[in-house]
């Protein structure tokens, strides 16, 4: 994909079923600190920027976290990873000082696909699909590099993918 939202970006898929798909772009960084979006963030031990998770509901804040049952209503995504939940409880947990940058990540907007849309895009080779090991997923979510995440993830799929990750955006320029 070569568009501005998804071209050479890593999307972490949180939910994929017969009704559609939901995920977050992990390497669409902004220069907006979290405290510029949430006043309460001044009191938290988080030093992160808000990321752009995708073009859907880009006026809303979403979060992935490791706080588990401390945040009621959170949806389990992976072992040790949850999506959303009671925002008041999340704020209280963060204000306690027990959690930091490796425990929660905030996104404005998300990436969404309607019923069957993502499956069709995968079949048309618009996406590379990579079921990375759990530790690699958690690092990509909570400690992504500022540059090169797409290349790093694609290269980890094997030598052929490593070669593809080195191609220029326009292969005719190669």
C-alpha positions, 0 to 999 in steps of 0.5 A, spaced: 500 500 500 502 506 498 497 511 501 498 516 507 495 512 512 497 505 511 503 505 506 509 502 509 506 502 516 504 496 521 497 495 523 496 491 530 489 488 529 485 487 535 479 484 533 477 480 526 471 476 525 465 476 521 463 483 522 469 486 521 476 488 523 479 493 528 486 495 529 491 501 530 497 503 526 503 503 531 508 507 527 503 513 525 507 518 531 505 525 532 508 531 535 503 532 540 505 530 547 499 526 551 498 532 556 496 536 550 490 532 549 489 530 556 489 535 562 490 529 567 496 526 564 500 532 567 500 528 573 502 521 570 509 518 569 508 517 562 512 521 557 509 519 550 506 522 544 499 520 542 499 516 536 494 516 530 491 509 530 487 510 523 482 514 520 476 512 523 473 516 529 479 520 529 476 525 534 476 520 539 481 517 544 483 509 544 488 506 548 491 499 549 494 497 556 497 492 560 492 493 566 488 488 566 482 487 571 484 494 574 480 497 568 473 494 568 470 493 561 477 492 558 477 487 552 482 482 552 486 482 546 492 478 547 495 475 554 497 481 558 494 486 553 487 489 553 483 494 549 479 500 552 475 499 558 473 504 564 477 511 563 476 513 570 479 507 572 485 507 567 486 515 570 486 512 577 491 507 576 495 511 572 495 517 577 497 512 582 504 512 579 504 504 579 504 504 571 508 508 566 510 508 558 510 501 557 503 499 560 499 504 556 499 507 549 494 512 547 491 513 539 487 518 536 482 514 531 483 507 529 483 503 523 477 499 521 474 495 516 467 492 514 465 485 513 469 481 509 473 488 507 480 486 510 479 479 507 479 481 500 484 486 501 489 481 503 487 476 498 489 482 493 496 482 496 494 489 499 497 487 506 503 483 508 500 479 514 505 477 520 503 473 526 509 475 530 511 472 537 508 475 543 514 479 545 515 482 539 508 484 538 508 487 545 515 491 544 512 494 537 506 496 541 509 499 547 516 501 545 516 502 537 522 505 534 521 512 531 523 509 524 523 503 521 518 498 524 515 496 518 522 494 515 523 491 522 517 487 522 517 485 514 524 483 515 523 478 521 518 474 516 524 471 512 530 473 507 525 474 501 521 479 505 527 482 508 529 484 500 522 486 499 523 491 505 529 494 502 525 496 495 524 503 494 516 506 494 516 506 486 520 499 484 521 503 477 526 507 481 530 501 483 
